[in-house]
Amino acid sequence: MGIISSGFLGRRRAEDPRLPPGQYLTDGFPVLSAGPTPRIPHDQWAFTITTEKGVVHRWSWAEFMALPQDDVSTDIHCVTSWSKLGTSWRGVKLDTLFQDVDTDFEYTMAHSYGGYTTNVPLADLLDGKAWVAHTFDGTDLAPEHGGPARLLVPHLYFWKSAKWVSGLEMMARDAPGFWEQNGYNMYGDPWREERYG
């Protein structure tokens, strides 16, 4: 049921140390989605973090955009084997969003508009490792790439960078999200080729 764009063709460049095993370089930005593309107006968008005590931290689009913003240059790697090097993003660091969140849980489930979910350990979202990104290559993030905002966790395969992200739910134990329930690896480290379970 995936929707796949052109651009999955590329050239393997085993000699490039920036490429994880089994990846090829692409100049495009292929699109792979598990369903139709949601279109969320800014005035209807919100991001939440829900703790184990049921406390909900919520940011409207205006509140989110008023937070400190980071410019991020990073490589991204898709489980379908393409890699795009030196991509440019702008967004809010997860450390900023978690600043006033009181939690003892070590796992999160990312939720998206449209119903998509993916699990990410909290340690992989903090210490400058992840962002909620709203800009790609100097322009607003297009809906097909997850706009108005997506999770950006570049050290993991890109399915962990949930498109159309709407929030994070704290979890006591790791649990599978959409692709993990369908055979993908629970963690997804591209350097270890953790593609499938």
N, C-alpha and C positions, 0 to 999 in steps of 0.2 A: 504494500500500500504506500510505499515511499514515493516521493516526487523528486526526481533527479534531474538536474540541469546538465547541459553540456559542460565540458570542462574537466571531465574525469580522465581525459587522456593526458599523459605527461611522460617525462623521461626519467627513468631511474638514474640516480646520481650517487652510486655507492661511495664515490670518492669524497663526497661532501660530508664533513664531520657533523654538520648541523642536522643531517637527516637521520632519524631513528631507523632501525632495521626494517626492511620491507616497504619503505616509503619512496615516493617519487615526487619531484618538484612540479608545481603547477603555477602558472602566472595568473590564472583565473581565480574565481572564488566559487567553486561548485556548491550547489544547493542540494541538501538531502533533508527531507522532513518526513515525519511519521504521520502526516495528515495535512489538511488544508491550512493555509497561512492565516492566522488570526490578524485582524486589523484593529488595534486598540488606540483610540484617541487619547491624547495626553491628559485630557480632563477626566478620563475614566480609568487611567492607569494608576496603580499603587503597588508598592513593594512592602511586604511584611516579613517579620521574623517572629515566629511563635515559639515560646519556650515550653519546657516541660510542666511549668506551673500554669500554663494557659495565658500567660502575659503576651500580648500582641504589640509589637513595635511596628508602627506604620508610617510610611512616607508617601505623600502625594507626589506627583511629578514636580510641582513647584518646590516642595520641600527637598526632594531628592536633588534637584538641579542646584539648590542653594548650598549643598554640602561641598566640602573640598573635593576638587576634581584632579584626577591624575591623567597624564598622557603616558601611554604604554606602547612600547615597541617590542613585539614578540613574535616568535614563530608559532604556527598552529599546525596540528597534525590530526587528520581524520582517520578513523578506523578503516575506512575504505581505501586507504593507502596513499592519499594525496597529502602533501605538505606545502604550506605557503610560508615563506620566510620573510621576516622583517615587516610584519603587518603593523599598522598603526591604529590605535584605539584611544578613546577618552571615556572615562567613567569614574565611578566612586569605588574606592578600595573597600573590601569587606571588613577590614579592620575598623574603618570609620563607622560602618553600619552596626558593628557589634560593640562599639565603645560602651554603651550603656545597657547591654544585654547581659543579664545574670543567668548563667546556665552551667550545669555540671555535666551535661550530656556531651558526647564526643562525636556524634554523627548528625548529619542533616539530610533531609529530603528536599530537593529543589522542586518547586511547583511552577508550572507555566500556564498562561492563558492557553486554552485549547486542551488542557488535561495532561500534558506531558509531565513526567517526573523523572528524576535521576538522583541517585544517592551520592553524597560526597562527604568524606570525613571532615569534621570541623578544622582539623589541623591543616588540611589542604586548601582552606579558604582564607586563613589568617597569615600573618607575617609577610604581607606583601605578595601573596601568591595568587590572589583572585580579585576580580572587580565585577561590578554591575556596569556594563558598558553600553553607551548610547550613541557613540560616534565611531565610524570606521572610515579611515583614510580621509579625515577632514570633513565628512558630511554625515548627516543624520543616518543612523543605522537603518537600512532598508528593511521592510517587513519580512521579505524572504530570507534575510540573514538574522532575523530575531528582533527587529525593531518593534517598538521603540527602545527596548532595552533587553539585553541578554546577559546571562552569566558568562564570565570569561575566566576559565581555569586553564591557562595555556600549557601547563606541565602535564596535563592528562589529555587523553584522546578527546576530540572536540565534541563528542556526544555528551560529555559531562558539562560543557558550557551551554547550559539550557537556554534555548531561544525563548523569547516572549516571557521571560521570567517574571513571576508574580510574588514569589516569596520563598522562604526557607522555614522548614519545620524541624525543630530539634528532636533527635531520637536517641534513646538509651543504647540501642543496638543497631548495627548495620542492617539494612533491609533493601531489597532490590527495587529499582524504579522500572520504567517502561522497557528500555532495551535490556536491562539486566534480567528482567523476567523472561525475555525472549532470547536468552543465550549469550548475551554479552558479559564480559568480565565485570566483576563487582567493583574493581578499582580503575583499571584502564591506563596503565603506564605505557606510553609509546616506546620508551627505551627498553622495556622488557617484552614488548609485543603482546601485552595483555589485552588481546582483542576479544576473545571469546572465553566463556566459562569452562 
